[in-house]
Amino acid sequence: MQNNRLFKRRGMIPLAIALLLWVTALLVTSFYPQVFHPFAEPSTQGGLHFNGFYRELNPTQRIAQYLRFSANGQVLAGATDVGIKPENMMIWFDTTAHSLARGTYQLNEQGQLAFSVSGWNGVTEYKGLAQDQKLDVVWRKAGSDKDNVSSFEFVPVP
């Protein structure tokens, strides 16, 4: 009871509420960093860009393949109709999306890249080179002995 009068007398209730909100926000962003800061700075590393997508347009189909890399070593992969604008994909192309294939990558200073992603259609392994806003890769579905070649262009997204 005496503590309650102390807060009221000194006008400390607003300060206590602000402190409680700050601590709550700190805890939430600590436990769920992928929701609040999924793709952190820097925006590039070893020729690989993090502030947008890499997009491959397949000229024989109306499908666009997308890759998105984060500075923490995570990669997301997905595909959509070519009519969807990349900036509209930001709504669902993040670390919380369950429909995307995901994995981790390794990158050296020369831009040589290796990664695999796992999703609803299995595991796909990639090796390639990231340079000059372009990503050239050789990829293979797990269990297959056929190599495929793809070129992705970087699309910055604000």
Sequence and secondary structure as in RCSB ss.txt:
>XXXX:A:sequence
MQNNRLFKRRGMIPLAIALLLWVTALLVTSFYPQVFHPFAEPSTQGGLHFNGFYRELNPTQRIAQYLRFSANGQV
LAGATDVGIKPENMMIWFDTTAHSLARGTYQLNEQGQLAFSVSGWNGVTEYKGLAQDQKLDVVWRKAGSDKDNVS
SFEFVPVP
>XXXX:A:secstr
 HHHHHHHHHT HHHHHHHHHHHHHHHHHHH HHHH SS S SEETTEE SEEEEEE TTSSEEEEEEE TTSEE
EEEEEETTS HHHHTTT STT TTSEEEEEEE TT EEEEEEEETTEEEEEEEEEETTEEEEEEEETT    EEE
EEEEEE  
